[in-house]
Amino acid sequence: YNYSHSVACGRSNYPVRNLEYKHQLVSLITVVLQSRSLMYCPVPKVATKTLLTVMLYMHVRDISEHLENNWTNVDAARARMEQMINISAFIEDLRQNAITIPKTEEPKSLAAFLRIYLNILRFGSINGTSSSPPLNPWRLRFTFAFPYLRLRSLSNLSQIFSPSFTRAIFVRHPFERLASAYKERIATLTRDRIEPEPEYDAMREMICRRRRFPREIRPPLRKLDECNGTVPSFEEFIRYILINTDKPAVVARMNYHWQPYSVLCQVCKFKYNFVGKYEMFNDHFIYFLKRFNLSDWNIQKPNGASGLTKWDYQKFYLTLPDELTCQLMRLYDEDFRLFNYRVDDYINRTTLIQNCKWLRT
């Protein structure tokens, strides 16, 4: 489960202190548990709901232990922050995310709230018995509201490079992750979603406009109506996301559901020393839990797993034009190389793979 990037990435003189500021997205999404010397960069479409839930659970358990010990040996600023948790706002947010909390069982104290929240994170309900829809930590406003769960909570960023620190990332075959992102974010319309996602509605319409009205800067409204509710093909989607991806600045601003995780999580800068793979998720997840003393966690399939097979994703690439396939191979080249994934697991065109001139040998 350990994987060294030092050889594949080469040496870097990149100043550690600049990591957070140069790459704002990794700073926004990365979570840190100082009590366990653990950092985790969540890669969308790679079981992040499950893994973020575990990280939240460990963090809330830390807060509960701080409370039990009256914040002894806890930094004064952190103690004040944890004591000021807005319980009513948290409860309302949970209810908006389909978690049942009867009025009669609303927590009246921080200790009671933390007990309920730990049950919700671990079992999906306040009492650990009744069932609720799986919790989606990405949709909870307070997932990233805990300041001491953030990368910025570290007084010195270089401490994550100490020998005792675990820098974790879970990855997935780049082409399967991309197809999964298309299926969930683009091919699924708002009416079929649990919650609206206007960002992807706008993206579908933009792809449609580029295809139907390529020469019109401002098409008439009646024409634009033709794009409402349309689902672009996988090829149209790929053409759209590949625009200008030969420029690093464009790749750095890509939507993080399909941005290469070598860029998103800055793998050559953070030198992750715990790498789990989606293809072996159960084994790697169990190992992760044992490593952080959570062996009794309720093991089940990843929260949000689609149930689609490898073949379901492979089919998206059967008719994808060679030019687009080569551009994708270029875009995700580092993801393939650094994590030992093979292009031909999804592309059965040997000559094409050999002729993509920009592939590194």
LINGICOR-V470165 format. One record per run of one state. SS is the DSSP state (~ for helix, > for strand, _ for the rest). FROM is the first residue (numbers start at 1). TO is the last residue. If there is no record, write none. Layout:
[[SS:FROM:TO] [SS:FROM:TO]]
//
This chain:
[[_:1:5] [~:6:9] [_:10:15] [~:16:22] [_:23:23] [~:24:29] [_:30:30] [>:31:33] [~:34:36] [_:37:37] [>:38:41] [_:42:47] [~:48:68] [_:69:75] [~:76:83] [_:84:86] [~:87:96] [_:97:102] [~:103:105] [_:106:109] [~:110:123] [_:124:136] [~:137:139] [_:140:146] [~:147:149] [>:150:150] [~:151:153] [_:154:156] [~:157:161] [_:162:165] [>:166:171] [_:172:173] [~:174:186] [_:187:189] [~:190:192] [_:193:197] [~:198:212] [_:213:220] [~:221:227] [_:228:233] [~:234:241] [_:242:247] [~:248:252] [_:253:260] [~:261:264] [_:265:266] [~:267:270] [_:271:273] [>:274:277] [~:278:291] [_:292:309] [~:310:317] [_:318:321] [~:322:331] [_:332:332] [~:333:338] [_:339:342] [~:343:345] [_:346:349] [~:350:355] [_:356:361]]
//
